[in-house]
Amino acid sequence: MSDAPWWRGAVTYQIYPRSFLDTDGDGVGDLPGIIERLDYVASLGVDAIWIAPFFRSPMADFGYDIADYRDVDPLFGTLADFDALLAKAHRLGLKVMIDQVLSHTSIEHAWFRESRENRDNPKADWYVWADAREDGSAPNNWLSLFGGSAWQWEPRRGQYYLHNFLASQPDLNFHHPDVRAAILDSVRFWLDKGVDGFRLDAINFCFHDRELRDNPPKPKEKRVGRGFSPDNPYAFQYHYYNNTRPENLAFLGELRALMDGYPDVATLGEISSEDSLATMAEYTRPGRLHMGYSFELLTDDFSAAHIRGTVQALEAQMTDGWPCWAISNHDVERVLTRWGRDRPSPQLANLLTAMVCSLRGSVCVYQGEELGLTEAKLPYESLQDPYGIAFWPQFKGRDGCRTPMPWNEADAHAGFSRGMPWLPVPQEHRALAVSRQDADPHSVLNGFRNFMHWRKSQPALRWGEIAFIDTVDPVLAFTRRLDGQTILVVFNLADAEVEIRLPAAFGSAHPLEGHGLLSGHFHGNQLQLPGYGACFASVA
């Protein structure tokens, strides 16, 4: 597998630029800040970075509302800064992926400004417009993920426009060929600059049902959240008609054809649908996306059964494609709080990293996970996220996982900025600052580095097939197999010691050293695992 494309089995480090490092004192992180800390990122042993949106935007949704796909917002720097970032990352051996938000724009985008003026301008059909019903109400019952109707009235045209997210994020009309061509041209702009790939935000939201049919109601017992809370009205419908439409597959083919004209590039699609695992499998078939990930491991369910069931369900369906796993990102509660709850220990932090990086597929890790950061508890008056402000207090939004990176515990604002940060730095994060952990060989940070570098020496963990072993909670066990090498992988997801009996075939397994986790001990085919312990063993 030495000739595998770089993205297969890669670990990608997600950078949320607003909160990474601020170099100009305005309280918001920027591209020069990323450049300044790229050596640190390279030291982690990751393969690539994914940078959340830094494009020109009014920042209603912090960059996911794009006003110009081809320019850097002055808040983050300049195009020259991005070119310098790209060049330095490549010198350090890091691939660079950037977000592309294709399904919708900002209301400030020039396309929408023209489209909203009247019904007969050149961009009139570039967005999803519809007449009111006879009683003046919205065209159908579609709901916005951020609350309320997915339709907003526009008096200039005397019509409603569709927004699956904020009202300031109008949906593009992908049924229009000129829209698809313009979007692909914007993607080409960044490929020509030399980026190595794209994380495609909400990629299954590009198309809508032409007939604008109502979504059917969903029974209360089936209202589960994947990227949204079950008590959000959005969970009350089956979203058959406002996303994941069959026409999207042809567009993915057009996108892949563009990508195939450039060497060593990759696409990673974010997918949230009625059956996200089935959509991941469908979207990563040959000629479509290189990888897909969903919210299935970004939930509150932390059990061996859930993890095993999720991976097995995907493996059964994804016969051709390649998965990507994530247990944290900028949209969900930090994993150490979400899964650790009242016991977010350093040992658990390193165990979770090792667990997700041992599954078959590629991996995205989120900035701060390498430090063992917990979710910040912010008062209402500190919130910036419109999602959290709208649903407070049942849902506190996404600000708690977006607080600034703590670089130096002794500095003002933990070394993130010399100005007032856009979100406060939690006091408890200061003790976890990079400066403090760097010098401690037993820190979460150095445990993260150790495991990442060790993983690179284990081809079976990066590219091998996966097969699960029947165990009961809290034990997760599986094998990874490649070119005659088999590695047994066992994790204790609880903080108390466990002892399990493995199948007789593993009685001669030889423990592998160097991964840095709390290790288990074999007694024949009996395995003792300490709390939050792990076993990696070579199987003859």
Stockholm file with secondary structure:
# STOCKHOLM 1.0

chainA/1-540         MSDAPWWRGAVTYQIYPRSFLDTDGDGVGDLPGIIERLDYVASLGVDAIWIAPFFRSPMADFGYDIADYRDVDPLFGTLADFDALLAKAHRLGLKVMIDQVLSHTSIEHAWFRESRENRDNPKADWYVWADAREDGSAPNNWLSLFGGSAWQWEPRRGQYYLHNFLASQPDLNFHHPDVRAAILDSVRFWLDKGVDGFRLDAINFCFHDRELRDNPPKPKEKRVGRGFSPDNPYAFQYHYYNNTRPENLAFLGELRALMDGYPDVATLGEISSEDSLATMAEYTRPGRLHMGYSFELLTDDFSAAHIRGTVQALEAQMTDGWPCWAISNHDVERVLTRWGRDRPSPQLANLLTAMVCSLRGSVCVYQGEELGLTEAKLPYESLQDPYGIAFWPQFKGRDGCRTPMPWNEADAHAGFSRGMPWLPVPQEHRALAVSRQDADPHSVLNGFRNFMHWRKSQPALRWGEIAFIDTVDPVLAFTRRLDGQTILVVFNLADAEVEIRLPAAFGSAHPLEGHGLLSGHFHGNQLQLPGYGACFASVA
#=GR chainA/1-540 SS CTTSCTTTTCEEEEECGGGTCCSSSSSSCCHHHHHHTHHHHHHTTCSEEEECCCEECCCTTTTSSCSEEEEECTTTCCHHHHHHHHHHHHHTTCEEEEEEECSBCCTTSHHHHHHTTCSSSTTTTSBCEECCCTTSCCSSCCBCTTSSBSEEEETTTTEEEECSSCTTSCBBCTTSHHHHHHHHHHHHHHHHHTCCEEEEETGGGSCCCTTCCCCCBCCGGGCCCSSSCTTSGGGGBCCSSSSSCTHHHHHHHHHHHHHTTSTTCEEEEEECSTTHHHHHHHHTSTTSCSEEEESTTSSSCCCHHHHHHHHHHHHHHCSSSEEEEESCCTTSCCHHHHHHTTCCCHHHHHHHHHHHTTSSSEEEEETTGGGTCCCCCCCGGGCCCHHHHHHTTTSCCSGGGCSCCCCCTTSGGGGSCSSCCSSCCCHHHHTTCHHHHHTCTTSHHHHHHHHHHHHTTCHHHHHCEEEECCCCTTEEEEEEEETTEEEEEEEECSSSCEEEECCGGGTTCEECCCSCSCBCEEETTEEEECTTCEEEEEEC
#=GC SS_cons         CTTSCTTTTCEEEEECGGGTCCSSSSSSCCHHHHHHTHHHHHHTTCSEEEECCCEECCCTTTTSSCSEEEEECTTTCCHHHHHHHHHHHHHTTCEEEEEEECSBCCTTSHHHHHHTTCSSSTTTTSBCEECCCTTSCCSSCCBCTTSSBSEEEETTTTEEEECSSCTTSCBBCTTSHHHHHHHHHHHHHHHHHTCCEEEEETGGGSCCCTTCCCCCBCCGGGCCCSSSCTTSGGGGBCCSSSSSCTHHHHHHHHHHHHHTTSTTCEEEEEECSTTHHHHHHHHTSTTSCSEEEESTTSSSCCCHHHHHHHHHHHHHHCSSSEEEEESCCTTSCCHHHHHHTTCCCHHHHHHHHHHHTTSSSEEEEETTGGGTCCCCCCCGGGCCCHHHHHHTTTSCCSGGGCSCCCCCTTSGGGGSCSSCCSSCCCHHHHTTCHHHHHTCTTSHHHHHHHHHHHHTTCHHHHHCEEEECCCCTTEEEEEEEETTEEEEEEEECSSSCEEEECCGGGTTCEECCCSCSCBCEEETTEEEECTTCEEEEEEC
//
